[in-house]
Amino acid sequence: MLLDHCSVGCGWIAALVGCVGFGSFGVPMKGNAANSVDVDPYVMQTYKSIMCFISCWSVLLLGAGFKFSPWGLLSGLLWVTGGTAGIFGIRNAGLAVSVGTWSGICVLISFFWGLFIFDERVRSLYQTCIGIIFLVSGLIGMTFFSSPEREIESMIILERDVDTQNLRETFLSKNGVSDDISMDQENHCNHPISLENSDDKPITAMKDPYIIFLGFKVERYTLGLIGAATDGFLGGSTLVPMHYTSDNGIEYVISFGIGAAVVTLLGWILRLSYCCHKSGSVKGGWNQLPSMHFKTLWMPGCTAGLVWSAGNMGNILSVTYLGEGIGMSVVQCAMMVSGLWGILYFQEIRSTSKIIGWAMSGLLTVASIAFIGQEHKKS
């Protein structure tokens, strides 16, 4: 097997791959294609699961043998559930803040598993704990400074592509136009590009800042953070089942991919059963399922899945060579990658002071990684 002669160095390279993959997979989920159809989070998770299953077989090219462990089903359950919640967080709270939220929580969970349950060796438990505290502090700092600019009139992230009705209502209120506008004017409103306010600036429509959840009216941003936190709690334990198998780290990728596919399929079956029960017929239940929007989402969905799968392989290898506590924790520095996407590409942060604060937090995170690395090398 090509990876038989790998050492700790391979673990750090794999951790870098994991950082880039986990920090970038959410980019297609916030693109115009996903926003234009208001995609259901489980639909995007399904695209990720499909690509995870397809790409998992690539490890055979690295010399890994085919092995399937039932523990992969548990990993799949944790990942699919947490991943769906994480996608919801990305689309409602923002890419950078969501990744930062689940990264910080994931570090604490994986650190607990690695050093206190699996008794992974480090030079000094006390010094390693100090390094983890600084690492989490850096992640929290980046999360705080990467929070979207939440203006009074919009407590959520504004998105360019939303339904025509919201865009029309925004146009009317901005320009003081009455509801009895002519048909020609109304048709004109159906084209977002042509809508301009009195200052000749394009109008940006926004989603309703609140969601009805379990009968309660909850702020969309807050619920998005809860989704991201859920992903952190579950994601921190995703690779724990791997420790109870005899698989070499890279071989577990196949078990993980199969587990993710099976759990995702079961999720759709349960959702269809619920919809059928609610509607009273199979046809009615089928029609209530969210659309896959294949023509619109196949490219961003598959891209997100492939990028995440690359990150997952790096994550598994980093845990194999560095351990659960250190390997998983270092990979969560994907927050730095997602933060750069949020700042430079999506422009979720425009304040100079916030960008400086984010950069300083990032430097603290990098320094913490270097410190933790020294603890591992001397173990």
PyMOL commands that set and color helices and strands:
alter all, ss='L'
color gray80, all
select helices_A, chain A and resi 8-24+28-30+32-37+41-62+71-93+95-117+125-145+164-175+183-189+192-194+220-235+240-244+249-279+282-288+294-322+324-331+334-345+352-377
alter helices_A, ss='H'
color red, helices_A
select strands_A, chain A and resi 210-213+216-219
alter strands_A, ss='S'
color yellow, strands_A
deselect
rebuild
show_as cartoon
